[in-house]
Structures are given as C-alpha cells and as structure tokens.
Amino acid sequence: MKAKTSLTLSEDLIRTLDRLAGPAVSRSAFIEQILHDFLDQRTQARRHAREVAAINRHAVELNAEMSDVLTLQAPAEE
C-alpha cells in the first residue's frame, strides 16, 4: 500500500532529480527508489558494523587460538 506525502524541495534539486530520472520514470518512483536504496545501504552498514564489533570483541581470544595453531605447524624446511 502506498501513502501520499508531500515534500518541499529546492528547485535545483528537483531539476537534478528530473534530469537523472529521465522522461520514462516518474519523480515519485525515482525518489522512492532512491530512498529504498539509501535505507538498504544503511541497514547493510549497521549489520556490517555489528559484525565488526563482534569480531573485535573476540579478537584477543581468536588471535591467541591462531597463535597456538601456528606453533603446532611443522617448521618450514630451509
């Protein structure tokens, strides 16, 4: 379902939107797509930040485990 809303935008922004959208796409559809893309990017960025934070919280433990694994490997032949 769609809801009607009203935006007040500068004339130069409207000209830019209309130019980028082209004649085949309505201004409303173009703005809606821009907002969808923006919100998807924000959602992905937040998910990425949570994943990085989780990795960082466990970095010391993970690095210690990796160090232990590396000590178990056979030494390189020279």
C-alpha positions as CSV (number, residue, x, y, z in Angstrom):
1,M,0.0,0.0,0.0
2,K,1.2,3.5,-0.8
3,A,0.6,6.6,1.2
4,K,0.6,10.1,-0.2
5,T,3.1,12.6,1.2
6,S,4.4,16.0,0.5
7,L,8.0,17.2,0.2
8,T,9.3,20.7,-0.2
9,L,12.5,20.6,-2.2
10,S,14.6,23.2,-3.8
11,E,14.1,23.9,-7.5
12,D,17.7,22.9,-8.3
13,L,17.2,19.6,-6.5
14,I,14.0,18.9,-8.4
15,R,15.7,19.8,-11.7
16,T,18.5,17.3,-10.9
17,L,16.1,14.6,-9.9
18,D,14.1,15.1,-13.1
19,R,17.3,15.0,-15.2
20,L,18.6,11.9,-13.5
21,A,15.2,10.1,-13.6
22,G,14.7,10.8,-17.3
23,P,11.4,11.0,-19.0
24,A,10.4,7.4,-18.6
25,V,10.4,7.4,-14.7
26,S,8.1,9.5,-12.6
27,R,9.6,11.8,-10.0
28,S,7.8,9.9,-7.2
29,A,9.0,6.5,-8.4
30,F,12.6,7.8,-8.7
31,I,12.5,9.3,-5.2
32,E,11.0,6.1,-3.8
33,Q,13.8,4.1,-5.4
34,I,16.5,6.4,-4.1
35,L,15.0,6.1,-0.5
36,H,14.8,2.3,-0.8
37,D,18.5,2.2,-1.9
38,F,19.5,4.5,0.9
39,L,17.7,2.5,3.6
40,D,19.1,-0.7,2.2
41,Q,22.6,0.7,2.4
42,R,22.1,2.0,6.0
43,T,20.7,-1.4,7.1
44,Q,23.7,-3.2,5.5
45,A,26.2,-0.7,7.0
46,R,24.7,-1.2,10.5
47,R,24.8,-5.0,10.1
48,H,28.4,-4.8,9.0
49,A,29.3,-2.5,12.0
50,R,27.7,-5.1,14.4
51,E,29.7,-7.9,12.8
52,V,32.9,-6.0,13.0
53,A,32.2,-5.1,16.6
54,A,31.6,-8.8,17.4
55,I,34.8,-9.8,15.7
56,N,36.7,-7.1,17.6
57,R,35.2,-8.2,20.9
58,H,36.7,-11.7,20.3
59,A,39.9,-10.6,18.6
60,V,42.2,-11.3,21.5
61,E,40.8,-14.8,22.0
62,L,40.9,-15.6,18.3
63,N,44.4,-14.3,17.9
64,A,45.6,-16.4,20.9
65,E,44.0,-19.5,19.3
66,M,45.6,-18.7,15.9
67,S,49.0,-18.3,17.7
68,D,48.5,-21.8,19.3
69,V,47.7,-23.3,15.9
70,L,50.7,-21.8,14.3
71,T,53.0,-23.2,16.9
72,L,51.7,-26.7,16.2
73,Q,52.6,-26.5,12.5
74,A,55.8,-28.1,11.3
75,P,58.7,-25.7,10.9
76,A,59.5,-24.7,7.4
77,E,62.4,-26.5,5.8
78,E,65.3,-24.4,4.9
